[in-house]
Amino acid sequence: MKIKSLIVTAAMVPMLSGCFANQPDAEPCETNIFNFRSKEEPLGSATDFDEAARTAAQGSAPVTLGEVTRAAGWDDNWDRMFDVFLPTNSEKLYEQTQTNKNQICWKNWPEPLAIDDDHVPGGLYLFFADDKPVQAVSWPFDQKFLSTKHLSELTPQTVLIPDPSGPKLVPAP
């Protein structure tokens, strides 16, 4: 009887902590769920966003991030964007987005988009509206056309300039 009780207790300890180590999808929640594998694009097409960012990065004029999203045909219903490098976990993402598990529950984490050990894994641009994630746009390591550089987040008003070292937009100094 003591052994069964010990086994059940040992099995439940990770469940009580909120998530299993190495299994970020195990976070228990029922509301405010953001599903990384959702096919919905409430702001607009991820492909069109990538194309608009690439086009702006190949230009020479400064542009705001809001202008990039509008050029992609996106809805203006977002107020912050975070550049998330993969792999990551709940705690890092809560810290980066200044949120917590009472506000958002992350589900179906994306896999890093690395090709091999010599290349940096990819990541995603995570768009928020009113402290809630709205849409994620993934980027592979070799197709990143936008960088937050030294900023923790970008807003629609953030001015971006083409980086002369390659087709990429970076925040203006």
N, C-alpha and C positions, 0 to 999 in steps of 0.2 A: 504494500500500500504506500509506504514512504517513497519507494522508487518511482511508482506511477505519478505521485504528487510532484516529485522533483522533476521528472521529465516534462510534465505539463507546465510547471512553473518556468522551467528553462526555455520551453518553446514559446511561452507568452511574453517573456521579457522584451524581445525585439518589437513585438506588436504594441506594447505599451509605450515604447519610446517614440512612436510616431512614424517611423519608417525603418526598413531593414537596411543594413549596410549593403552597399553595392546594388540595391534595388530601389531606386527612387520612385518607381511606380507604386510601391506598396504603401504609400502615404494614405491613411484612412481619411476620407472626406466624402461629403455628399453634395455640397453646394460650392459655388464659386470655382468650378473646375475649369482649368485650361488644358485642353487636349492638344498636344503638339502634333499629333497625327491627323487632326481634323483636316478635311479637304475644303472646308469653308474658307472663303476669302472675303470677309465682310468689308474690308477697306477697298479691295481691288485685286487684280491679278498680280501674283508674285512675279510672273514672267515679264509683265509690262513694267513693273517696278525695276527689275534688273536691267531691262533695256533702257529705261529713262535714266537710271543712274549711270550706266555705261556711256550713253550719249553725252550726258553732262560732264562726265569725267574726261571724255575725249575733246571737249571744248576748251575754251580759254577764259570764259567769263564766270564770275562768282554766281552762285545760285543758292537759294535757301532749300532746306530739305522739304519744306512744304511745296515749293515750286517743282521739285523732282516728283513728289507723289502726285501732284495735280497733273503733271505732264504724263504720268502713267495712267491717268484717268481715275485715280483713287478718290474715295470719300475723304473729307477733311476731319472725320471724327476720330482723331488721335491727338495726343498732346506730348508724348515722350517716346523716344526710341532708344533701346539699349542694344549694344553689340555684344552678343553672348558667344563666347568661345566654348567649344565642346572638346572633351567631356566636361560636364559640370554637375552639380547636385543641388538639391533643394536649398540647403543652407546658403550656398554661394549665390544662388539666384535670388533668394529673399534679400540677402545683403545688397546685391547689386541693384535690385529694383526698389529697394527701400520698402519692402512689403513683408508680410509674415504669413504663416500657415492659417491664421484666422481670416485672412483676406483672400488668399488664392491657394488652390490645390493644383499642383502640376501633375499631369498624367501623360503616359506614353512618351517618355523622353526620346528625343531623336538620337540616333547613333552618330558619332563623329564621322566626318566625310573624308578621312585621310586615305590616300592612295597607298602609301608605304611609310616606313619609319623615317625617311629623309624629308618628309613634308609635314607641315603643320596641319593638324586637323581643321576642318571647317567649323562653321558655327551658324548663328542665325541672328537676324535683326528682329527684335521683339518689340512690337508697337503696343503702346498702352493708351487708354483713355480713362481719365478719372481713376487712376490707381488700379485699373483692371487690364489684364492683357487682352488684346483684341485680335492680333494676327502675328504670326511668325513667318519670316521669309528666310529660308536656309540659303547659305552660301558655301560652296566648296572652296578649298584653300586657294585655288588658282583663279577664282572668278569673283573676288571680293572687290567691288567697285566703290565701296564706301567705308570710311574708317572714322571712329569716334576720337581717335588719337588720344589726347590727354583729357578729354571730357568724359564724365561718367555716363552722360546721356545727351541725346540731341533732341531738339524741339522743332516744330515746323518753322520757327524763325531763325534757326541756326544757319549761319552763312557758311557755305562750303566752297572751296576752291579746288580746281583740278591740281593734282599732285604731278609735278613734272617728271617724277621718276617712274610713272606708269599710269595706266588708266585707272585712277582712283580719285575720289573726292575726299578731302580732309577738311576739318573745321578751319576757318580763317583764323589767323593769329589775333 
